[in-house]
């Protein structure tokens, strides 16, 4: 490599060179480390992931050992270069190898193969052969040979091996095209011996022998191929090889040679160039020879950018086309339908792609197909007939791209083609189905996004949406690298853009002007920000606004109306909600029909029994509502609809209905947030507080204390008249949230005001609940006497109101208070009574707390494992229902069991896991438990030593919670 930098070679055993001098890398671990970083060059790889890649079962102190290996690799690079190895960077969470595009042989290989294929398509066969030969010369053995047995490199090594085969095939086509028939025979004999199932090599050997005047050997070669396939797979040669065999038997040397030239070039089929009605036989022979060589007649341009993140969809398209003759790829504009279709066509042996987006007159569709096939018009015959005659004996693929504005015409043409041409298949792309019998659909959605919390460079970088962004961002800014400092912002950008590839590419192109964080913060103005696209793209794909506008203008008037109304929904919504929101415009049956139409046209996504509009589509719909002066009316109606649901939730938030509501909120929380946001902005305090009050229990259960407190506070600060009962509900919820954060002052203020209002309005249940939450706050602060007083009064209210749910809570919390005093007998009695009271209530949270306290009492009264069954029952319940604070408390009590059993490493790991759950939730800990935890940790650090302690602490932080729960219960012999 020119320029005095490092050169990395992975097409064989790993080698690193500096200005012609090899770098002595050291042992297998050093080589595996560098191979792992090269496999993910330009991306931060976490230390934990690197440890897994180097050691299948990472040893103790793996992180420290990894650091040593990195330092040794750096030293080896420094010794040969005479300068610091700045290419190998250390980041907060891991390591990154920064590599120029021309510094890795696999990247040079890929570019050279692409260049060679391009030269072949242009008809420059000598250049094509030379380029492929140079590319293949880079190989020194199997890719990543040092680590070929590692699972993390298998897929990449297999991909490179397949690309090498493709390069050999392309070089063979080019060599045959320039007349190197005789010289190629020996090499092709070796290739078919090494790859006996590759029909392309068999076809090349047949052609080489045929053109060298060895017709008998060419025919015998077909027989040898036939035997190999029959013996190994039990199948006959494919139709392509059989047609080439037929052509050779006819001794049509001219046709066979012309086929070879077309194959190497990848040029459009010349069969129809001068065809008229009486020349069908010659055309069919040419088609057969083309297919026999495996390099097609085609009109498919290769895209200039890489194909990212659609491997699964590409495989699905192949399977569908194998089973169906018509497949339609559907999806919203910009989702990548055209790119997927082009990739499918590019891998087919005989394919044509017909671009219909610019075609405005449906009756010209056949002309567009004829032009793509290279067919001249005929004064005496319709173009449709010429096309069908031309394709009648061809086995191939016709891609009809962008059919949505010509649906009827495209459907009619496809039906006629499939009826007349039994060897043809059609792949259509459209924002809705064509509606033909036998049509198979391949819905295309946004690229997969990082999961919740996957905001570090390694985990986010595995998501296809982020991979696409990073690759396109590097094209705009060569210095861009996905690192832990930028990964969260990049993930946020991809999520806001719903994983839609075109939107992601437009955003990535702005990396030359913005940082990821700046861009993410400005995406509320996505249409203005993402307004500069590829000048060579179709007009509808140059800006984000144009993409959506194209889809919108294809709707009828009623569809447009409902589309804009439904844009008020943020996230998922049910059909019943849509009917209520659109009630002023359409009757319920019409709403159902129009929703189905919008789904068919890819403007709504159906997810089980709910629907969702992509955020970009929603932003466009809101823009349209605003332009019509209807935005305020529709969003007010949406907020009122959500507030009505919140009122029902407040009344049913406890007991057996709780889990149904929790599930609903898990899947539709965006609606509630959008309603609160709108109400706060409008100073509609009553609506905002109705929603916030109902959500406080949800925020507590899910450990979303920071979010819940912020929204509830904003709602309380909004202006406008508020019924006292609504304000009291919200204040009671705020008491709970702030108490779990350990903010005693805020909890006392909110709880006292709530209790005062409930007293004034005569709401005894509300009053009792507010007292219980105030008692929780006092307990967090260590004021046990005051907590007991408040809990006793709440208990009395629960008894008088005949409210088992509140009674169970008061008994449980009284048991917790007894445990703080060390009165384990009272704790056991109160928690047992709580279990009895709660048996028919159906609330998993409070029941799990009762089980947990009873188990901890048993440990203290009867030994380490006396309460193991109840402990694991509670731990599983908390984890299963995603009750985060309860999970953290159960992990704390489980750690004490391991302490009693003399297993300090497990104790540290569980203390760490519980601490991490609370930290992630933004929650605090009861003061006496926090003090006990500090004592335990200090003793454990002394016992284990700093190094061992830190290893166990880090292990607890990163262990998946579900796996940890299973391990604890299995270890304690509890099923």
Protein Blocks (a to p, Z undefined) as FASTA:
>chain_A
ZZiiacddfebcddddeehiacdebjfklmmmmmmmmmmgoiacdfklmmmmmpmbaceh
klmmmmmmmmmmmmmmmmmnopacfklccdfklccddddfklpfklmmmmmmmmmmmmmm
nopamlmmmmmmmmmmmpgbdehkllmmpmklmmmmmmmmmmmmmmmmmmmmmmmmnopm
mmmmmmmmmmmmmmmmlmklmmmmmmmmmmnopamlmmmmmmmmmmmmmmmnopacdfkl
mmmmmmmmnopaklmmmmmmmmmnopacfklmmgcfklmmmmmmmmmmmmmnopacdddd
cdfbdcehilmmmmmmmmmmmmpcbdcdeddehilmmmmmmmmmmmpmbdcdddfklpmb
lklmmmmmmmmnopacdfkbcfklmmmmmmmmpccddddehjllmmmmmmmmmmmmmmmm
mmbccddddfbdehighiacddddddddddehiabfklmmmpmklmmmmmmmmmmmmmbc
cdfklmmmmmmmmmmnnopaklmmmmmmmmmmbcfklmmmmmmmmmlmmmcccfkbcfkl
mpmklmmmmmmmmpcfklmmmmmmmmmpgcjddfklmmmmmmmmpcfklmmmmmmmmmmn
opaccehjaccddfklmmmmmmmmmmnopmmmmmmmmmmmmmmmmmmmmmmmgcjllmmm
mmmmmmmmmmmmmmmmmmmmnopaklmmmmmmmmmmmmmmnopmklmmmmmmmmmmpgcd
ddfklmmmmmmmmmmmmmmnopaklmmmmmmmmmmmmmmnopaklmmmmmmmmmmmmmmn
opamlmmmmmmmmmmmmmmnopaklmmmmmmmmmmmmmmnopaklmmmmmmmmmmmmmmn
opaklmmmmmmmmmmmmmmmnojklmmmmmmmmmmmmmmnopaklmmmmmmmmmmmmmmn
opaklmmmmmmmmmmmmmmnopacdfklmmmmmmmmmmmmmmnommlmmmmmmmmmmpcf
klmmmmmmmmnopZZ
